Amino acid sequence: MDINWIRKVLHHLLENAAKYSEPGKPIFISAEFRDSAVITSVADRGAHGGQVEVTSQRGLGFVFSFSLPRA
């Protein structure tokens, strides 16, 4: 694992959580062991009412998708 890239990922996730959460709303950070991996999550209570999904394509990279509600 490249610790510098992991720092950048966590920084970006936390920065977005702080930016899009309402003031005073909690941001939850968790880590857990699952099988042979450590799963890290950042949960906020903002981000425009939409959803963000990440799909891993083993050996190829990731697909990041997001949806927003229609006006």
C-alpha positions, 0 to 999 in steps of 0.5 A: 500500500502506498501511504501517500495515496491513502492519505490523499484519498482520506483527505479528499473524502473528509474534505468533501464530507466537511464541505457538503455537510450542514454545520453541526451535523456529524461525520462518521469515520470507521474502519473494520476488518472484513476477510483479508481487508480493512474497510474504511468508510466516511459517512456524512449527512449532506452531499446534495441528496444524491448517491455516490457509488464506487465499483472496483474492476480488479486489476483495471481500476475503479468506476465512480458514479453519482446520481442527483435528484431531478429538480 
